[in-house]
Amino acid sequence: MDLESAARELYALLPGEFTAARNAKAKEATQDGDKALAARLRSLPKPTAAAWLLNMMARHRRDEIDGVIELGAAMSQAQQELDPGQMRALGDQRRGLLSAMASSGRQLADELGHPVSPAVATEVEQTLRAAMSDPAAGAALASGLLTESFSSTGLDPVDLNEIVAVPEAVGSPAPAPPRRSAKTPARDELAERRTARAERAAKQEAEEAERRRRLARAEVDKAEQRKVDAEAKEQKVLDKLDQLQNRRDALAGEVTELKQRIEDLKREVASTDRKIEAAEEDLVSAAKTADRTRKAAAAAQRELDQQA
């Protein structure tokens, strides 16, 4: 057992299964004499609801995740090439894709038997948007090992510290869900003992969890109302963030157009300067001709006066 393979198994579980499975793997590593691995396993944090769903999308909706990363790369290229038309088209495509992905994520959560709230779906959409703006964030998303969701202003790189369970695994995509075999291999005696230990540990943890649940139940109603208020406030902030992001996209397009207009005006100024130089040369030539004409007229007038 190594850290990355163990982490991939853990972060493919339902949230309610994570803690017991992590502790069991850490105990197994200790029994195998690998204390360093056991310590790393115990330190793996349980993913937030949004991070869990993003990890599931990386495993079960791989083509959609790849589409998010590819669209982000296309938008970055269009911005570098100062192509406002392409940037507007890709911006419209991004908004449609993010909305579809948020809906797909909630559908996947339902299929896996762990529905999520609208606030979690909003976090998922926010993370997908950030992954489009930063290749490193896209790689972290694709790893399927997120512990938290993340966001981005689109101006600075996403801070990925402590949001990926195994940072050294970033760059390795999450594996597809394993196919179920028609036959179940026979378990050996060691596997049965490990299973029995895990079951006893899970039973003890379940009993302790039930006790804690009874003690905490009295606080749930108050916490639920606070949660509703917090989610409403969070939604307002996220709506504002989306508006600002859209405004930023529009301003970026205007900046690109203004840069092109400045280049056109510079060329027009240079052309006008050349015309002014030519006109000044014509003016000097015309002045010389006029001076010669005035002198000839004066000479003719003097000769006429002498004849008179």
C-alpha positions as CSV (number, residue, x, y, z in Angstrom):
1,M,0.0,0.0,0.0
2,D,1.3,3.5,-0.9
3,L,0.0,6.9,0.0
4,E,-1.4,7.9,-3.4
5,S,-3.3,4.6,-4.0
6,A,-4.7,4.6,-0.5
7,A,-5.8,8.3,-0.8
8,R,-7.5,7.6,-4.1
9,E,-9.5,4.8,-2.5
10,L,-10.5,7.0,0.4
11,Y,-11.5,10.1,-1.6
12,A,-13.7,7.9,-3.8
13,L,-15.9,7.0,-0.8
14,L,-19.1,8.6,0.4
15,P,-18.4,11.3,3.1
16,G,-19.9,9.1,5.8
17,E,-17.5,6.3,5.0
18,F,-14.3,8.3,5.0
19,T,-13.2,8.6,8.6
20,A,-13.6,4.9,9.5
21,A,-11.9,3.8,6.3
22,R,-9.0,6.2,6.8
23,N,-8.4,5.1,10.4
24,A,-8.5,1.5,9.3
25,K,-5.9,2.1,6.6
26,A,-3.7,4.0,9.1
27,K,-4.0,1.1,11.5
28,E,-3.1,-1.4,8.8
29,A,0.0,0.6,7.8
30,T,1.0,0.6,11.5
31,Q,0.6,-3.1,11.7
32,D,2.7,-3.5,8.6
33,G,5.5,-1.5,10.3
34,D,5.2,1.6,8.1
35,K,4.8,4.3,10.7
36,A,5.5,7.2,8.3
37,L,2.7,6.1,6.0
38,A,0.4,5.6,8.9
39,A,1.0,9.2,10.1
40,R,0.4,10.6,6.6
41,L,-2.8,8.6,6.3
42,R,-4.1,9.8,9.7
43,S,-3.4,13.4,8.6
44,L,-5.6,13.1,5.5
45,P,-8.6,15.5,6.1
46,K,-12.1,14.6,5.3
47,P,-13.2,16.5,2.1
48,T,-15.8,19.1,2.4
49,A,-19.2,18.4,0.7
50,A,-18.2,20.5,-2.4
51,A,-14.7,18.9,-2.6
52,W,-16.2,15.4,-2.4
53,L,-18.6,16.2,-5.3
54,L,-15.8,17.7,-7.4
55,N,-13.7,14.5,-6.7
56,M,-16.7,12.4,-7.8
57,M,-17.0,14.5,-11.0
58,A,-13.3,13.9,-11.7
59,R,-13.9,10.2,-11.5
60,H,-17.4,9.8,-13.0
61,R,-17.7,12.9,-15.3
62,R,-14.1,12.9,-16.6
63,D,-15.1,14.1,-20.1
64,E,-16.9,17.1,-18.6
65,I,-13.9,18.0,-16.4
66,D,-11.6,17.8,-19.4
67,G,-13.9,20.1,-21.2
68,V,-13.6,22.7,-18.4
69,I,-9.8,22.6,-18.6
70,E,-9.7,22.7,-22.4
71,L,-12.1,25.7,-22.5
72,G,-9.9,27.5,-19.9
73,A,-6.9,27.0,-22.1
74,A,-8.8,28.3,-25.2
75,M,-9.8,31.4,-23.3
76,S,-6.2,32.0,-22.2
77,Q,-5.0,31.7,-25.8
78,A,-7.7,34.1,-27.0
79,Q,-6.7,36.7,-24.4
80,Q,-3.0,36.4,-25.4
81,E,-3.9,36.8,-29.1
82,L,-6.0,39.9,-28.3
83,D,-9.1,38.4,-30.0
84,P,-12.1,40.2,-28.5
85,G,-14.6,38.3,-30.7
86,Q,-13.3,35.0,-29.7
87,M,-13.1,36.1,-26.0
88,R,-16.8,37.1,-26.1
89,A,-17.8,33.8,-27.7
90,L,-15.8,31.7,-25.2
91,G,-17.2,33.8,-22.3
92,D,-20.7,32.9,-23.4
93,Q,-19.7,29.2,-23.8
94,R,-18.1,29.3,-20.3
95,R,-21.3,30.5,-18.7
96,G,-23.4,27.8,-20.4
97,L,-20.8,25.1,-19.5
98,L,-20.6,26.1,-15.8
99,S,-24.4,26.1,-15.4
100,A,-24.6,22.7,-17.1
101,M,-21.7,21.3,-15.0
102,A,-23.4,22.5,-11.7
103,S,-26.6,20.7,-12.7
104,S,-24.6,17.6,-13.7
105,G,-22.8,17.6,-10.4
106,R,-26.1,17.7,-8.4
107,Q,-27.5,14.9,-10.5
108,L,-24.4,12.8,-9.9
109,A,-24.6,13.4,-6.1
110,D,-28.2,12.2,-6.3
111,E,-27.2,9.1,-8.2
112,L,-24.5,8.3,-5.6
113,G,-27.1,8.6,-2.8
114,H,-25.6,11.8,-1.3
115,P,-27.6,14.8,-2.4
116,V,-26.1,18.3,-1.9
117,S,-27.5,21.7,-1.1
118,P,-27.7,24.6,-3.6
119,A,-24.9,26.3,-1.7
120,V,-22.6,23.3,-2.3
121,A,-23.5,23.3,-6.0
122,T,-22.6,27.0,-6.1
123,E,-19.2,26.2,-4.5
124,V,-18.7,23.5,-7.2
125,E,-19.5,26.0,-10.0
126,Q,-17.1,28.6,-8.4
127,T,-14.3,26.0,-8.2
128,L,-14.8,25.0,-11.9
129,R,-14.6,28.7,-12.9
130,A,-11.3,29.0,-11.0
131,A,-9.9,25.9,-12.6
132,M,-10.5,27.5,-16.0
133,S,-8.3,30.5,-15.2
134,D,-5.3,28.6,-13.8
135,P,-3.7,25.5,-15.3
136,A,-2.3,24.4,-11.9
137,A,-5.8,24.6,-10.4
138,G,-7.1,22.6,-13.4
139,A,-4.6,19.9,-12.6
140,A,-5.6,19.8,-9.0
141,L,-9.2,19.5,-9.9
142,A,-8.4,16.6,-12.3
143,S,-6.5,14.7,-9.6
144,G,-9.7,13.8,-7.8
145,L,-7.9,14.4,-4.4
146,L,-9.4,17.8,-3.3
147,T,-10.0,18.4,0.4
148,E,-11.6,21.8,-0.1
149,S,-13.2,23.8,-2.9
150,F,-11.4,27.0,-4.1
151,S,-12.1,30.2,-5.9
152,S,-10.2,32.8,-8.0
153,T,-10.5,36.5,-9.0
154,G,-9.0,35.6,-12.4
155,L,-6.0,37.9,-11.8
156,D,-3.8,35.9,-9.4
157,P,-2.9,32.2,-9.4
158,V,-5.1,30.0,-7.2
159,D,-3.5,29.2,-3.8
160,L,-3.5,25.4,-3.8
161,N,-1.7,24.9,-0.5
162,E,-3.4,22.4,1.8
163,I,-6.4,21.8,-0.6
164,V,-5.0,18.7,-2.3
165,A,-4.7,15.5,-0.1
166,V,-1.5,14.3,-1.9
167,P,0.1,17.3,-3.6
168,E,2.7,15.2,-5.3
169,A,-0.1,13.3,-7.1
170,V,-1.3,16.5,-8.9
171,G,-0.9,15.9,-12.6
172,S,-2.1,12.3,-12.4
173,P,-5.8,12.2,-13.3
174,A,-8.3,10.5,-11.1
175,P,-8.9,6.9,-12.2
176,A,-12.2,5.8,-13.7
177,P,-14.5,3.9,-11.4
178,P,-13.4,0.2,-11.4
179,R,-15.7,-2.2,-13.2
180,R,-17.4,-4.7,-11.0
181,S,-16.3,-8.3,-11.5
182,A,-18.9,-11.0,-11.9
183,K,-16.9,-13.2,-9.4
184,T,-15.6,-12.3,-6.0
185,P,-12.2,-13.7,-5.2
186,A,-12.0,-15.8,-2.0
187,R,-10.5,-13.9,1.0
188,D,-7.6,-15.3,2.8
189,E,-7.4,-15.7,6.6
190,L,-5.4,-12.4,7.0
191,A,-8.0,-10.4,5.1
192,E,-10.8,-11.9,7.2
193,R,-9.0,-10.9,10.4
194,R,-8.5,-7.4,9.1
195,T,-12.2,-7.2,8.0
196,A,-13.3,-8.4,11.5
197,R,-11.1,-5.7,13.2
198,A,-12.4,-3.0,10.8
199,E,-16.0,-4.1,11.5
200,R,-15.5,-4.0,15.3
201,A,-13.9,-0.6,15.0
202,A,-16.7,0.6,12.8
203,K,-19.3,-0.7,15.3
204,Q,-17.6,1.1,18.2
205,E,-17.4,4.3,16.2
206,A,-21.0,4.0,15.2
207,E,-22.1,3.6,18.9
208,E,-20.0,6.6,19.8
209,A,-21.4,8.6,16.9
210,E,-24.9,7.8,18.0
211,R,-24.1,9.0,21.5
212,R,-22.7,12.2,20.2
213,R,-25.7,12.6,17.9
214,R,-28.1,12.4,20.8
215,L,-26.1,15.0,22.7
216,A,-25.9,17.3,19.7
217,R,-29.5,17.0,18.6
218,A,-30.7,19.8,20.9
219,E,-28.4,22.2,19.1
220,V,-29.4,21.2,15.6
221,D,-32.5,23.4,15.2
222,K,-30.6,26.6,16.2
223,A,-27.7,25.6,13.9
224,E,-30.0,25.0,11.0
225,Q,-31.4,28.5,11.1
226,R,-27.9,30.0,11.4
227,K,-27.0,27.8,8.4
228,V,-30.0,29.1,6.3
229,D,-29.0,32.7,7.1
230,A,-25.4,32.1,6.3
231,E,-26.3,30.4,3.0
232,A,-28.5,33.3,2.0
233,K,-25.7,35.8,2.7
234,E,-23.2,33.5,0.9
235,Q,-25.5,33.4,-2.2
236,K,-25.7,37.2,-2.3
237,V,-21.9,37.4,-2.2
238,L,-21.5,34.7,-4.9
239,D,-24.1,36.6,-7.1
240,K,-22.0,39.7,-6.7
241,L,-18.8,37.8,-7.5
242,D,-20.4,36.5,-10.7
243,Q,-21.5,40.0,-11.7
244,L,-18.0,41.3,-11.1
245,Q,-16.5,38.4,-13.1
246,N,-18.8,39.1,-16.0
247,R,-17.9,42.8,-15.8
248,R,-14.2,42.0,-15.8
249,D,-14.7,39.8,-18.9
250,A,-16.4,42.7,-20.7
251,L,-13.7,45.2,-19.6
252,A,-11.0,42.8,-20.8
253,G,-12.7,42.8,-24.2
254,E,-12.9,46.5,-24.3
255,V,-9.2,46.8,-23.4
256,T,-8.3,44.5,-26.3
257,E,-10.4,46.7,-28.7
258,L,-8.8,49.9,-27.3
259,K,-5.3,48.4,-27.8
260,Q,-6.1,47.7,-31.4
261,R,-7.6,51.2,-31.9
262,I,-4.4,52.7,-30.4
263,E,-2.3,50.8,-33.0
264,D,-4.6,52.0,-35.8
265,L,-4.3,55.6,-34.6
266,K,-0.5,55.4,-34.4
267,R,-0.3,54.3,-38.0
268,E,-2.7,57.1,-39.0
269,V,-0.5,59.7,-37.1
270,A,2.6,58.4,-38.9
271,S,0.9,58.7,-42.2
272,T,-0.3,62.2,-41.4
273,D,3.3,63.2,-40.4
274,R,4.5,62.1,-43.8
275,K,1.9,64.2,-45.6
276,I,2.8,67.2,-43.5
277,E,6.4,66.9,-44.5
278,A,5.5,66.6,-48.1
279,A,3.2,69.7,-47.8
280,E,6.0,71.7,-46.1
281,E,8.3,70.9,-49.0
282,D,5.6,72.0,-51.5
283,L,5.2,75.2,-49.5
284,V,8.9,76.0,-49.7
285,S,8.9,75.4,-53.5
286,A,5.8,77.5,-53.9
287,A,7.4,80.4,-51.9
288,K,10.5,80.3,-54.1
289,T,8.4,80.4,-57.3
290,A,6.3,83.3,-55.9
291,D,9.5,85.2,-55.0
292,R,10.9,84.8,-58.5
293,T,7.6,85.9,-60.0
294,R,7.5,89.1,-57.8
295,K,11.1,89.9,-58.8
296,A,10.3,89.5,-62.5
297,A,7.2,91.6,-62.2
298,A,9.2,94.4,-60.5
299,A,11.8,94.3,-63.2
300,A,9.2,94.5,-65.9
301,Q,7.6,97.5,-64.2
302,R,10.9,99.4,-64.0
303,E,11.6,98.8,-67.7
304,L,8.1,100.1,-68.5
305,D,8.7,103.2,-66.4
306,Q,12.0,103.9,-68.2
307,Q,10.3,103.7,-71.7
308,A,7.7,106.1,-70.6
